């Protein structure tokens, strides 16, 4: 592995300066569960690792009047051990509790999972259906983008040189909103989704007033299935309506065949998982 310098900035501005200096030969270290493995595997040749965990904004969980703001380096276990987060964001907890094993979850973060931009990432779809925003810092200041615009290709995110993810903003919803995430893996030892779906719904007077469906492992990036989502708005959450939206999600999926599954298998899984997550989200609203 190529020797590199280690930096541990204490402010966002300091981190930006280091990243700007080294350009594409620098990477941020949040949990390290991806970047260290990838660097050891010579995917990157780095001159600098920038440990962002000592920047307060990167590891905080803050509630405002309108949002939950999760620092990009906040470990997954911090989220699922917080009763308030569990109650307000069950779909996020579904994802956070599946990213690796218990040991990995003490280090891995939703922010790191998002920046890694894997098509099969467990955390991204739940963020999409929660309408999350990415707060990104760089040489030109702070900017925000919808989470569904963050992944631009397999392993490639939308951040420019010198930028890094500071936090994720999740809008607060009322009690008539809920969400769910499920994935299919071939066996417990292979912790990579063959297909996965997150769904969220809001109910008003017995009808679905908002809906978002997102698909993982069936395209070069996680997919916001907007057409399938819109099919349910204004309709009752009946088995037939959910089935129709699930079939549309199946059509939207664009998987490949590989050692973990065929195109046909993955599409069928998307239909099943969409039905399950929509039904679960509706059930959670009703509880």
Secondary structure, DSSP 8 states (H G I E B T S, - for coil): ----EEE--SSHHHHHHHHHHHGGGEEEESS-TTHHHHHHTTS---SEEEE-TTSGGGS-EEE-SSEEEEETT-BHHHHHT-HHHHHH-HHHHHHHTTSS-HHHHTT-BHHHHHHHT-TT-TTHHHHHHTT-EEEEEETTEEEEEEGGGTEEETTEES--TT-EEEEEEEE---TTEEEEEEEE-SSTT--S-SEEEEEEEEEETTEEEEEEEEEESSSSS-EE-HHHHHTTTTSB--HHHHHHHHHHHHHH-----BTTB-HHHHHHHHHHHHHHHHHHHHHHHH-
